[in-house]
Amino acid sequence: MKEKKDLKNYYHISSVSKIFNIHPQTLRLYEREGLLEPSRSEGNTRCYTDEDLRQLELILNLTRDLGVNLAGVEVVLNMRRKIEQIEEEVNMFLEYVKKEFFEGKEEEFEIRTKSMVRVSPAKIIRIEKKKEEEEKK
């Protein structure tokens, strides 16, 4: 029996078009443009996963709400992928540093992570110049 996290929900193109109130041809266009990559069944039917639906939601947000064209959507999606990759690499690097420099010294590591002094944000105070100028005279 498969684990619960291995089970995925799959949606057909007609269901997805109804959920998001878009024409199936629009979904096919997004696939042709490389913005969506639904998997295929044995009968070559498009099968959209929950991850595909999140991607579609982002695409529709960019196009409908923000007025971004498809070329712009492609740029945004590529930038998001690069940012996620960089975050993953930074996390891997931090784990490496933690392992190499603090292995066996976990208590010291915890102390150092808590050693930063927190500073509350400064409040902006408005000073009126007119009053200061009158006082100087």
Stockholm file with secondary structure:
# STOCKHOLM 1.0

chainA/1-137         MKEKKDLKNYYHISSVSKIFNIHPQTLRLYEREGLLEPSRSEGNTRCYTDEDLRQLELILNLTRDLGVNLAGVEVVLNMRRKIEQIEEEVNMFLEYVKKEFFEGKEEEFEIRTKSMVRVSPAKIIRIEKKKEEEEKK
#=GR chainA/1-137 SS CCCGGGCCCCBCHHHHHHHHTCCHHHHHHHHHTTSCCCEECTTCCEEBCHHHHHHHHHHHIIIIITCCCHHHHHHHHHHHHHHHHHHHHHHHHHHHHHHHHHTTCHHHHHHHHTCSCCCCCCCCCCCCHHHHHHHHC
#=GC SS_cons         CCCGGGCCCCBCHHHHHHHHTCCHHHHHHHHHTTSCCCEECTTCCEEBCHHHHHHHHHHHIIIIITCCCHHHHHHHHHHHHHHHHHHHHHHHHHHHHHHHHHTTCHHHHHHHHTCSCCCCCCCCCCCCHHHHHHHHC
//
